[in-house]
């Protein structure tokens, strides 16, 4: 009797093999699909944790420790709480570095974004060799920062620089400006060089955003008289708002941590005229070898970046909602 029941369950009503249960077939492909997903995600997660998560957490912890060269030998890093932050903020260079960071960031972003947008609008109109010129526009972005800084240091040299030699040929220019050694001109020169380096990024991203705007909007707007500047403010700018947000947020975060350009041009001088929080952090860490204070300055820079990103995104979202 038991044997007949087992045979009945294994065979169908016509005597053939019974079809397997559909639930088992579905579970195997789903489980296999999840395993494949995990196989692709795990390397990326491990990479992010090792090369992004660990340095951020380590720097955050170092900001609360007395971390010096002695720590590398003894392995001891006493917990000092907020002492490193107090040391960094009370340093007389900090106020100047904070002001220079603000001026450097605002000046660089304003110049990069404005010129980049104008170039993107220029290339938005198709003309002969536009593709070749767009490719050449990327060259400053591809040059290593240190190499570009060395070239600009030669261009801006007071005695033998190309710029001063060219200005000397003009009849209405008297004297040779000390672009990199004057306390009033050094920061301006550094900002100009950083603008030159950042224009390709802004122009490329904004040009891509312009390409996504449908031409039908401009055709419909022209029927209502929206041409020229009016078309830009009524059609182009609203459609480009999302791309502008990405460009400005990434630009500010990147500019706040610029280090190699300033070190290559002025090394933070003269008389701390181009000293920013990032260069000040580098100075405390790798010249004074006070890694705790340097980490505290780096954490302050991270907080400034996060505050700007959050405030700007909220303001921009509110403007879009209105």
ZIKA-V660620 format. One record per residue. N is the residue number from 1. RES is the residue in one small letter. PHI is phi as a letter, one per 30 degrees, with the letter a starting at -180 (NA if undefined). NEAR is the number of other C-alpha atoms within 12 Angstrom. D_CENTER is the distance of its C-alpha to the mean C-alpha in Angstrom with 2 decimals. Layout:
n & res & phi & near & d_center
N & RES & PHI & NEAR & D_CENTER
N & RES & PHI & NEAR & D_CENTER
This chain:
n & res & phi & near & d_center
1 & x & NA & 7 & 76.29
2 & x & d & 8 & 72.95
3 & x & d & 9 & 72.72
4 & x & d & 10 & 73.22
5 & x & d & 11 & 70.40
6 & x & d & 12 & 67.94
7 & x & d & 16 & 68.99
8 & x & d & 17 & 68.63
9 & x & d & 18 & 65.10
10 & x & d & 18 & 64.19
11 & x & c & 16 & 65.83
12 & x & d & 15 & 65.56
13 & x & d & 12 & 68.42
14 & x & c & 9 & 69.50
15 & x & j & 12 & 69.67
16 & x & d & 12 & 66.46
17 & x & d & 13 & 63.36
18 & x & d & 16 & 61.50
19 & x & d & 15 & 57.89
20 & x & d & 13 & 55.32
21 & x & d & 11 & 53.70
22 & x & d & 11 & 50.69
23 & x & d & 11 & 48.69
24 & x & d & 12 & 48.57
25 & x & d & 13 & 47.31
26 & x & d & 13 & 44.40
27 & x & d & 13 & 43.33
28 & x & d & 13 & 43.00
29 & x & d & 14 & 40.56
30 & x & d & 14 & 38.41
31 & x & d & 14 & 38.35
32 & x & d & 14 & 37.62
33 & x & d & 14 & 34.74
34 & x & d & 15 & 33.21
35 & x & d & 14 & 33.67
36 & x & d & 13 & 31.85
37 & x & d & 14 & 28.93
38 & x & d & 15 & 28.84
39 & x & d & 14 & 29.08
40 & x & d & 14 & 25.86
41 & x & d & 14 & 24.00
42 & x & e & 15 & 25.21
43 & x & e & 14 & 23.54
44 & x & d & 15 & 20.08
45 & x & d & 15 & 20.80
46 & x & d & 16 & 22.15
47 & x & d & 15 & 19.19
48 & x & d & 15 & 16.77
49 & x & d & 16 & 19.29
50 & x & d & 15 & 19.93
51 & x & c & 15 & 16.60
52 & x & b & 15 & 14.43
53 & x & d & 15 & 17.15
54 & x & d & 16 & 19.48
55 & x & d & 18 & 17.30
56 & x & d & 20 & 16.06
57 & x & d & 19 & 19.70
58 & x & d & 23 & 21.12
59 & x & d & 28 & 19.12
60 & x & d & 30 & 20.16
61 & x & d & 28 & 23.73
62 & x & d & 36 & 23.81
63 & x & d & 37 & 23.10
64 & x & c & 29 & 26.52
65 & x & b & 29 & 28.38
66 & x & d & 32 & 30.13
67 & x & c & 35 & 28.27
68 & x & b & 28 & 29.61
69 & x & d & 19 & 30.90
70 & x & d & 15 & 34.02
71 & x & d & 18 & 32.14
72 & x & d & 13 & 31.69
73 & x & c & 10 & 35.49
74 & x & c & 11 & 36.75
75 & x & i & 13 & 34.05
76 & x & c & 15 & 34.56
77 & x & b & 23 & 31.81
78 & x & e & 20 & 33.66
79 & x & d & 16 & 32.11
80 & x & c & 20 & 31.86
81 & x & i & 20 & 30.21
82 & x & c & 22 & 28.50
83 & x & d & 21 & 30.02
84 & x & d & 35 & 26.87
85 & x & d & 30 & 25.13
86 & x & d & 20 & 28.32
87 & x & d & 25 & 28.43
88 & x & d & 33 & 24.89
89 & x & d & 24 & 25.40
90 & x & d & 15 & 28.94
91 & x & d & 20 & 28.02
92 & x & d & 15 & 28.74
93 & x & d & 28 & 25.62
94 & x & d & 32 & 23.36
95 & x & d & 20 & 24.26
96 & x & d & 27 & 23.61
97 & x & d & 34 & 20.25
98 & x & d & 31 & 19.22
99 & x & d & 21 & 20.51
100 & x & d & 36 & 18.87
101 & x & d & 40 & 15.43
102 & x & d & 30 & 16.13
103 & x & d & 27 & 17.62
104 & x & d & 41 & 15.02
105 & x & d & 42 & 12.16
106 & x & d & 26 & 14.58
107 & x & d & 29 & 16.02
108 & x & d & 38 & 13.00
109 & x & d & 37 & 11.57
110 & x & d & 28 & 15.21
111 & x & d & 30 & 16.02
112 & x & d & 37 & 13.17
113 & x & d & 39 & 13.58
114 & x & d & 26 & 17.35
115 & x & d & 26 & 17.98
116 & x & d & 36 & 15.68
117 & x & d & 36 & 17.58
118 & x & d & 23 & 20.86
119 & x & d & 27 & 20.31
120 & x & d & 33 & 19.42
121 & x & d & 28 & 22.58
122 & x & d & 20 & 24.53
123 & x & d & 27 & 23.77
124 & x & d & 25 & 24.42
125 & x & d & 17 & 28.05
126 & x & d & 15 & 29.42
127 & x & a & 12 & 31.25
128 & x & d & 10 & 32.47
129 & x & i & 12 & 30.02
130 & x & d & 17 & 26.98
131 & x & d & 16 & 25.56
132 & x & d & 14 & 26.18
133 & x & d & 18 & 24.58
134 & x & d & 27 & 21.40
135 & x & d & 17 & 21.33
136 & x & d & 16 & 21.93
137 & x & d & 26 & 19.09
138 & x & d & 23 & 16.66
139 & x & e & 21 & 18.33
140 & x & e & 26 & 16.29
141 & x & d & 24 & 13.13
142 & x & d & 18 & 15.32
143 & x & d & 20 & 16.86
144 & x & e & 16 & 15.93
145 & x & d & 27 & 14.59
146 & x & d & 24 & 17.79
147 & x & d & 20 & 19.99
148 & x & d & 27 & 18.57
149 & x & d & 32 & 19.00
150 & x & d & 23 & 22.55
151 & x & d & 22 & 23.43
152 & x & d & 32 & 22.32
153 & x & d & 33 & 24.19
154 & x & d & 23 & 27.24
155 & x & d & 25 & 26.84
156 & x & c & 34 & 26.66
157 & x & d & 28 & 29.44
158 & x & d & 26 & 32.14
159 & x & c & 22 & 35.18
160 & x & c & 18 & 34.31
161 & x & d & 23 & 31.07
162 & x & d & 20 & 31.16
163 & x & d & 25 & 30.02
164 & x & d & 24 & 32.80
165 & x & d & 21 & 35.32
166 & x & d & 21 & 34.58
167 & x & d & 21 & 34.82
168 & x & d & 19 & 38.08
169 & x & d & 14 & 39.62
170 & x & d & 13 & 39.25
171 & x & d & 9 & 42.32
172 & x & c & 8 & 40.66
173 & x & c & 14 & 38.26
174 & x & c & 13 & 39.86
175 & x & j & 17 & 38.40
176 & x & b & 24 & 35.35
177 & x & d & 26 & 32.29
178 & x & d & 26 & 30.79
179 & x & d & 36 & 27.16
180 & x & c & 41 & 25.87
181 & x & c & 29 & 28.78
182 & x & c & 24 & 29.39
183 & x & d & 23 & 28.09
184 & x & c & 20 & 27.85
185 & x & c & 22 & 26.17
186 & x & d & 34 & 23.86
187 & x & d & 41 & 20.98
188 & x & d & 31 & 21.50
189 & x & d & 35 & 21.47
190 & x & d & 47 & 18.22
191 & x & d & 36 & 16.57
192 & x & d & 32 & 18.26
193 & x & d & 39 & 17.06
194 & x & d & 42 & 13.37
195 & x & d & 34 & 14.09
196 & x & e & 35 & 15.79
197 & x & d & 40 & 12.98
198 & x & c & 43 & 10.48
199 & x & d & 37 & 13.30
200 & x & e & 36 & 13.39
201 & x & d & 35 & 10.03
202 & x & d & 41 & 11.18
203 & x & d & 37 & 14.70
204 & x & d & 36 & 14.25
205 & x & d & 32 & 12.60
206 & x & d & 39 & 15.04
207 & x & d & 31 & 17.85
208 & x & d & 24 & 17.46
209 & x & d & 28 & 17.74
210 & x & d & 33 & 20.78
211 & x & d & 21 & 22.38
212 & x & d & 18 & 22.52
213 & x & d & 24 & 24.59
214 & x & d & 16 & 28.26
215 & x & d & 18 & 30.60
216 & x & d & 12 & 33.23
217 & x & d & 21 & 31.53
218 & x & d & 25 & 31.97
219 & x & d & 16 & 35.51
220 & x & d & 16 & 36.39
221 & x & d & 22 & 34.89
222 & x & d & 19 & 36.91
223 & x & d & 12 & 40.03
224 & x & c & 13 & 39.31
225 & x & i & 14 & 38.60
226 & x & d & 19 & 34.77
227 & x & b & 19 & 34.05
228 & x & i & 15 & 31.97
229 & x & d & 16 & 30.04
230 & x & d & 17 & 31.47
231 & x & d & 23 & 30.17
232 & x & d & 24 & 26.64
233 & x & d & 17 & 26.75
234 & x & c & 22 & 28.78
235 & x & c & 26 & 27.37
236 & x & d & 34 & 24.20
237 & x & d & 23 & 22.20
238 & x & d & 22 & 23.17
239 & x & d & 25 & 22.44
240 & x & c & 29 & 19.01
241 & x & e & 25 & 18.02
242 & x & d & 25 & 16.11
243 & x & d & 30 & 13.99
244 & x & d & 32 & 13.51
245 & x & d & 32 & 12.34
246 & x & d & 24 & 9.54
247 & x & d & 36 & 8.60
248 & x & d & 37 & 9.09
249 & x & d & 28 & 7.49
250 & x & d & 27 & 3.95
251 & x & d & 37 & 5.25
252 & x & d & 36 & 6.90
253 & x & d & 28 & 5.00
254 & x & d & 28 & 3.62
255 & x & d & 39 & 7.20
256 & x & d & 39 & 8.92
257 & x & c & 32 & 8.78
258 & x & d & 37 & 9.76
259 & x & b & 32 & 12.99
260 & x & d & 28 & 14.46
261 & x & d & 40 & 14.86
262 & x & d & 45 & 16.75
263 & x & d & 30 & 18.72
264 & x & d & 28 & 19.72
265 & x & c & 38 & 20.92
266 & x & b & 39 & 22.47
267 & x & i & 30 & 21.86
268 & x & i & 36 & 21.41
269 & x & c & 31 & 24.75
270 & x & d & 22 & 27.15
271 & x & h & 19 & 28.36
272 & x & i & 33 & 24.85
273 & x & d & 36 & 24.16
274 & x & c & 45 & 20.59
275 & x & d & 40 & 20.12
276 & x & c & 42 & 16.97
277 & x & d & 45 & 16.45
278 & x & d & 42 & 14.32
279 & x & d & 39 & 17.14
280 & x & d & 46 & 19.72
281 & x & d & 41 & 18.59
282 & x & d & 31 & 18.83
283 & x & d & 31 & 22.20
284 & x & d & 29 & 23.59
285 & x & d & 28 & 22.66
286 & x & c & 18 & 23.60
287 & x & b & 16 & 26.14
288 & x & d & 17 & 27.82
289 & x & h & 21 & 27.25
290 & x & c & 30 & 26.87
291 & x & d & 37 & 24.22
292 & x & d & 41 & 24.89
293 & x & d & 44 & 24.05
294 & x & d & 40 & 20.96
295 & x & d & 41 & 19.78
296 & x & d & 41 & 20.73
297 & x & d & 43 & 18.60
298 & x & d & 39 & 15.57
299 & x & d & 31 & 16.52
300 & x & d & 30 & 16.91
301 & x & d & 35 & 13.36
302 & x & d & 25 & 12.28
303 & x & d & 18 & 14.87
304 & x & d & 25 & 13.78
305 & x & d & 27 & 10.26
306 & x & d & 19 & 12.26
307 & x & d & 17 & 14.91
308 & x & d & 25 & 12.95
309 & x & d & 24 & 11.40
310 & x & d & 17 & 14.97
311 & x & d & 16 & 16.81
312 & x & d & 22 & 15.00
313 & x & d & 22 & 15.34
314 & x & d & 15 & 18.96
315 & x & d & 15 & 19.84
316 & x & d & 23 & 18.57
317 & x & d & 15 & 20.50
318 & x & d & 11 & 23.51
319 & x & d & 14 & 23.47
320 & x & d & 16 & 23.46
321 & x & d & 8 & 26.30
322 & x & d & 7 & 28.31
